[in-house]
Amino acid sequence: MHRFNQLLAFGDSIVAGCEINLDWGQHFSLYLKGKVTLEEVDNQSKPFAFPALVADKLDIPCYNFALSGGSNDRSIRLLIREITKHPSSLVLFGYTCTDRKEFYYPDKGKFIGRDSDNFIQTGIQWERHKHEFGKIHHPINKVFVEEFSRPYNNIRDMMFCVDSICKSHSATAIHVPIFKEELPKDIKNILNFDNKTNFYEYCLDKGYQYTERWHFEQLAHEDVGQLILNHIKHLQ
């Protein structure tokens, strides 16, 4: 089996392990009151998500940069930054909905979907639960979704970009599609979900428990973690 110095993970709430531990709801309530950051909420679940489970089996450190509601744009931005600090890594790159985008938004205040770098994530994911938002709101999402959001399957371009970035730093990427997209046939190391094409379809097919905000129980993460470990044995 390949030997890596560490594991880096990128993606959205699935990769962050949203809702898979009992403390998540309490911390999310604090986030809606503007008392903690979105990263601090996600940090409660990341130790139970599949990237950490894989890293534990490989006995290497895990650095999970996923963010609930995060876009592919954000993941690639952080990959470029973090891979220079962590060469010779195993990279688990989770691909979320392609209609999500991010914008630099340094205005003062607390805003839904903004990360610690002052990039705000946009997309339909924030509209589904906007009735819950209390003291914080999303300043541009309604306009983005109604006027600018367009789904565009650029998964192949992103996978090629991720592979190129990783290879230039002696790292290896495993591509982990989260939602249904038409996948390219000329890209290697796309995770095979037992002949399903993505995390969601695989978990639904296996009958894993579905959570309140469209996530899956920890058993699903343990299962997918094992799929990744099996994939590593045959890395190309």
LOVEX-804899 format. One line per field, with one value per residue (C-alpha): residue number from 0; residue in three letters; x, y, z. Coordinates in steps of 0.2 Angstrom, whole numbers, plus 5000, padded with zeros to 4 digits. Each point is the difference from the previous one (the first is absolute). Example, Ala and Ser with C-alpha at 12.3 -4.5 7.8 and 13.67 -1.06 7.14 Angstrom:
seq 0,1 $
type ALA,SER $
x 5062,5006 $
y 4978,5017 $
z 5039,4997 $
This chain:
seq 0,1,2,3,4,5,6,7,8,9,10,11,12,13,14,15,16,17,18,19,20,21,22,23,24,25,26,27,28,29,30,31,32,33,34,35,36,37,38,39,40,41,42,43,44,45,46,47,48,49,50,51,52,53,54,55,56,57,58,59,60,61,62,63,64,65,66,67,68,69,70,71,72,73,74,75,76,77,78,79,80,81,82,83,84,85,86,87,88,89,90,91,92,93,94,95,96,97,98,99,100,101,102,103,104,105,106,107,108,109,110,111,112,113,114,115,116,117,118,119,120,121,122,123,124,125,126,127,128,129,130,131,132,133,134,135,136,137,138,139,140,141,142,143,144,145,146,147,148,149,150,151,152,153,154,155,156,157,158,159,160,161,162,163,164,165,166,167,168,169,170,171,172,173,174,175,176,177,178,179,180,181,182,183,184,185,186,187,188,189,190,191,192,193,194,195,196,197,198,199,200,201,202,203,204,205,206,207,208,209,210,211,212,213,214,215,216,217,218,219,220,221,222,223,224,225,226,227,228,229,230,231,232,233,234,235 $
type MET,HIS,ARG,PHE,ASN,GLN,LEU,LEU,ALA,PHE,GLY,ASP,SER,ILE,VAL,ALA,GLY,CYS,GLU,ILE,ASN,LEU,ASP,TRP,GLY,GLN,HIS,PHE,SER,LEU,TYR,LEU,LYS,GLY,LYS,VAL,THR,LEU,GLU,GLU,VAL,ASP,ASN,GLN,SER,LYS,PRO,PHE,ALA,PHE,PRO,ALA,LEU,VAL,ALA,ASP,LYS,LEU,ASP,ILE,PRO,CYS,TYR,ASN,PHE,ALA,LEU,SER,GLY,GLY,SER,ASN,ASP,ARG,SER,ILE,ARG,LEU,LEU,ILE,ARG,GLU,ILE,THR,LYS,HIS,PRO,SER,SER,LEU,VAL,LEU,PHE,GLY,TYR,THR,CYS,THR,ASP,ARG,LYS,GLU,PHE,TYR,TYR,PRO,ASP,LYS,GLY,LYS,PHE,ILE,GLY,ARG,ASP,SER,ASP,ASN,PHE,ILE,GLN,THR,GLY,ILE,GLN,TRP,GLU,ARG,HIS,LYS,HIS,GLU,PHE,GLY,LYS,ILE,HIS,HIS,PRO,ILE,ASN,LYS,VAL,PHE,VAL,GLU,GLU,PHE,SER,ARG,PRO,TYR,ASN,ASN,ILE,ARG,ASP,MET,MET,PHE,CYS,VAL,ASP,SER,ILE,CYS,LYS,SER,HIS,SER,ALA,THR,ALA,ILE,HIS,VAL,PRO,ILE,PHE,LYS,GLU,GLU,LEU,PRO,LYS,ASP,ILE,LYS,ASN,ILE,LEU,ASN,PHE,ASP,ASN,LYS,THR,ASN,PHE,TYR,GLU,TYR,CYS,LEU,ASP,LYS,GLY,TYR,GLN,TYR,THR,GLU,ARG,TRP,HIS,PHE,GLU,GLN,LEU,ALA,HIS,GLU,ASP,VAL,GLY,GLN,LEU,ILE,LEU,ASN,HIS,ILE,LYS,HIS,LEU,GLN $
x 5000,5006,5008,4994,5006,4983,4982,4992,4981,4989,4982,4983,4990,5001,5019,4999,4989,4985,4987,5009,5003,4989,5008,4997,4983,5005,5014,4990,4987,5015,5005,4982,5002,5017,5010,5011,5007,4995,5017,4997,4984,5008,5015,4987,4997,5016,5008,4985,5000,5008,5016,5005,4995,5011,5014,4999,5001,5016,5007,5003,4994,4983,4997,4982,4997,4982,4986,4981,4993,5017,5002,5012,5008,5005,5007,5011,5006,5005,5008,5012,5004,5001,5009,5016,5000,4997,5009,4999,4982,4985,4987,4981,4991,4981,4991,4984,4986,5007,4988,5008,5012,5010,5004,5012,4989,5010,4986,4999,4987,4995,4993,4993,5012,5016,5016,5015,5008,4985,4994,4981,4993,4984,4987,4983,5007,4997,4983,4993,5002,5000,4985,5012,5012,4999,5012,5010,4995,5007,5001,5002,4993,4982,5006,5013,4988,4986,5010,5017,5001,5002,5004,5015,5009,5018,5005,5013,5009,5000,5007,5013,5005,5000,5011,5013,5001,5003,5013,5010,5002,5003,4982,4986,4982,4985,4985,4984,4984,4987,4985,4995,5009,5006,5017,5015,5007,5018,5003,5008,4997,4982,4993,4989,4985,4996,4994,4991,5007,4999,4999,4981,4994,5011,4994,4982,5002,5008,4985,5010,4990,4997,5001,4990,5011,5003,5016,5003,5005,5017,4998,5000,5016,5008,4994,5007,5016,5003,4996,5014,5012,4996,5003,5017,5006,4998,5005,5006 $
y 5000,5018,5010,5018,5013,5006,5001,5015,5001,5013,5002,5005,4994,4982,5000,5010,4987,5011,4994,4983,5004,5005,5017,5006,5007,5010,5008,5004,5009,5011,5003,5006,5012,5007,4993,4988,4998,4988,4992,4997,4992,4988,4996,4991,4987,4998,4987,4989,5003,4988,5010,4998,4982,4996,5010,4990,4984,5006,5007,5018,5017,5006,5018,5002,5017,4996,5013,4998,5008,5001,5002,4991,5017,5001,4983,5003,5017,4991,4985,5012,5008,4985,4988,5011,4997,4982,4991,4981,5000,4989,5012,4996,5013,5000,5008,5008,5008,5010,5014,5006,5015,5010,5019,5010,5010,5009,5011,5002,4989,4982,4992,4982,4990,5011,4991,5006,5007,5012,4990,4997,4984,5002,4987,4993,4991,5016,5003,4983,5005,5019,4999,4995,5014,5012,5014,4996,5000,4998,5017,4994,4982,5004,5011,4987,4986,5009,5010,4992,4982,4988,4981,4996,4983,5005,4985,4994,5016,5001,4982,5004,5015,4991,4986,5013,5009,4984,4993,5016,4997,4981,4997,4988,5005,4989,5008,4998,5005,5005,5003,4993,5008,4993,4993,5001,4983,5006,5005,4987,4997,5005,4990,4985,5000,4981,5005,5016,5016,5011,5000,5004,4987,4987,5004,5000,4983,4993,5007,5011,5011,5017,5015,5016,5010,4988,4991,4982,4991,4995,4982,5007,5009,4984,4991,5013,5001,4981,5003,5013,4988,4987,5012,5005,4983,5002,5018,5004 $
z 5000,4996,5014,5003,5012,5004,4993,4994,4997,4991,4997,5007,5015,4995,5001,5016,5008,5003,5013,5003,5019,5014,5003,4983,5002,5016,4991,4985,5011,5007,4982,4995,5015,4994,5014,4991,4982,4987,5001,5019,4997,4987,5012,5011,4987,4990,5012,4996,4981,4987,4997,5018,5000,4985,5008,5016,4991,4990,5016,4993,5005,4992,4995,4995,4992,4995,5004,5002,4985,4992,4981,4988,4997,5019,5000,4985,5008,5016,4991,4991,5017,5011,4988,5000,5019,5000,4985,4997,5007,4996,4995,5001,4989,5002,4986,5005,4989,4986,5001,5017,4999,5012,5001,5010,5012,5014,5006,5019,5008,5002,4984,4996,4989,5003,5004,5010,4985,4997,4984,5001,4992,4990,4993,5003,5016,5010,4993,5007,5018,5000,5011,5014,4998,5015,5003,4985,4982,4982,4992,4981,4999,4995,4985,4995,5000,4991,4988,4997,5006,4985,5002,4989,5000,5000,5011,4987,4999,5019,5002,4987,5010,5017,4992,4993,5016,5010,4988,5001,5018,5000,5007,4994,4998,5002,4992,5011,4991,5013,4988,4983,4986,4983,5004,4988,4993,4998,5018,5012,5018,5001,5015,4995,5011,4996,4983,5006,4994,5016,5019,5000,4989,5008,5018,4994,4992,5016,5010,5012,5012,4992,5012,5001,4989,4986,5007,5005,5016,5006,4994,4982,5003,5007,4985,4988,5009,4997,4982,4999,5009,4988,4985,5007,4998,4981,4998,4982 $
